[in-house]
Amino acid sequence: MDLVSSEVLFTVVIVLTIGYAFVNGFHDAGLSVGNAVASSSVHPRLALIVAAVFNFIGALLGQGVAESVAVALVEFPPVENTVLLVLAAGVFAALVWNITTYLVAVPVSSTHCLFGGIIGAALVFGVVTDAGLVFWTLIAPVFLLPVVALVIAYAASRITTRVLASHAPKPLFRHSRFANNVLSASLGLAHGVQDAQKVGVVMMIAILAHTDPAGISHDELGIDWPVRILIAVALGLGTFFSGWRMVRTVSVRMVTMGEPVKATVADAVSAGFLFVAAFLLRLPVSMSYLVIASNIGTELGTPRPHVRGRFLIPVVAVAATALFITGLLGAAAAVPLYLLH
């Protein structure tokens, strides 16, 4: 591949990655503010503005998730065009599935979209992956932590319901709405911390492949500040321009989070798990699945729980197949690139 085509390919990967950061914010914003909006704790437009600001701030924080992802993702060869082609196909596949799931209003793990697409493309090019490391670092946490979150949300909901049963509703709801506003901002911050690092690793791999002919070293995959800022802006803008499809699915149709105390408990559990995963466990997790699990657990802990299966079943089906679908999409996008290169 000559210099001109290499420059073009590098530019395509960078543009796709920025586009993915924007779509990520657009796709997930409703999940971070959904409970606050559904419980009338905050005006919808103000909720998105606050979420955009805190996503931007969160995207500038932390490095642990990026380091874990860098080690586990794939072992790229010291061949620039191979690396860039894999990333182009993988990020394109993630974009396609993220946009598709948004249009049908079904939440999906952006983590699985991105890494599934890249791994699928990498296999076409014969790039090596450590299956065990990929599973325990990139796949298992996305599924296991929401199960724990559901159990904790259930317990917290049961305890909260009993403790607050005798309190006057008006002051209780007023305080709960204030707390939920704070927690909604925290979810935006935590989402920025988590997802910006995942996208940042992909962009840094592309930059190192393009600028360092000696190949990519895991020790060099810290996210540079220009990359952080670029991704933070894209993630924040995507959040700001987001819509309400996911809110209706997760906070209204699947379970109804209109009661402020219930919404506050669910958001507290979700935000707590996101921060623990980012700063203590240093593992990538899905805000989508944590919010869904926390909402369901909180609902199950109420005296008369009601979870609507016809909205939950499509979410579970997509969650179970997202990694494989994006892997297939990544492979499909990579095949013509492999044949042409």
Secondary structure, 3 states (H helix, E strand, C coil): CCHHHHHHHHHHHHHHHHHHHHHHHHHHHHHHHHHHHHCCCCCHHHHHHHHHHHHHHHHCCCCHHHHHHHHHCCECCCCHHHHHHHHHHHHHHHHHHHHHHHHCCCCCCHHHHHHHHHHHHHHHCCCECCHHHHHHHHHHHHHHHHHHHHHHHHHHHHHHHHHCCCCCHHHHHHHHHHHHHHHHHHHHHHHHHHHHHHHHHHHHHHHHHHHCCCCCCHHHCCCCHHHHHHHHHHHHHHHHCCCCHHHHHHHHHCCCCCCHHHHHHHHHHHHHHHHHHHHHHCCCCCHHHHHHHHHHHHHHCCCCCCCCHHHHHHHHHHHHHHHHHHHHHHHHHHHHHHHHC
